[in-house]
Amino acid sequence: MVQEHGLLVAQRMEWVKKVDDDIFEIRSKVSSNIQRALYFHVTDERYIITHGFTKKTQKTPINEIKHAKVLKKEFEENNNG
């Protein structure tokens, strides 16, 4: 959906949201299953999805955000060094 409609439409439709300074969440809901994936922006048209998880509450768990930040840091160290 995001690729087809673009990131701005995805934000308006609340498919994506910012959860930290540089980490974003994309959502998927099938029936009563609520899946989330965290990602970060790399370049103009490039985004990296760090991982996905099942969301059980309204708020994104802090440990999931921390995990995404660790993976982002590893990516940056391995690709900018």
N, C-alpha and C positions, 0 to 999 in steps of 0.2 A: 504494500500500500504506500509506504513512504517513497519508494523508488518511483512508483507510478504517479503520485500526486505531488511530491516534493516536500521538503522539510517544513516550509512555512505552513502549508496546508496541514501537515501532521501536527504541528504545534497548535494550530487553531482547533483542530479536532480532538486535542488532548491525547494524541497517541504517544507524544513525547513530552518530557518535561525536564527541566534542569533540577538536579538534586544536590549539586555541590558546585564550587567555582568552575570546574572543568569536566564534570561528569554529568551525563544525561541518562535518562531512563526512557526506554521504549516499551510500550505495553502491548500485550496480546491477551485477548479473552476468548476462550472457547467454552461454551456452556458455563459452568461455574468455576472452571479453572482459570486463574489469573496468573499469567506468566509475565515476567519482566526480564529485560536484558539491560545492562548498563554499558555505556559506550562513551568514547571521547572523540573529539575532532582532531584530525591530523593536518590535512591540507584542504584546499578549496572544496574538493568533491570527495574527500577520503575520510572515512570514519572507522574506528576500530571498536568492535563489540568485545568487551572484556569477558563477560560471562552472563549466564541467565540463571534465574531462580524463580521459585513459586512464591508469590507474595501473599501473605496471610493476614496482613493488617493494612490500614490506610497509609501508614508512614513507611518509607523505604528503610529497612534495617540498616543501622549505622555500620555494622560489620560488613555488609554487602558493599557499601560505599567505600569503606576502607580497603576492601579487597580489590575493587576496581582501581583505586588510586595506586596501590602497590603494582598492579599489572600495567598501568599506564607508565609508571616510573621505569619499570623493567623494559617496556617497549622503547621508551625514549633513550634509555642508556644503551640499548642494543642497536638502535637505528640512527642515533645522532653522534655516536662516538667514533 
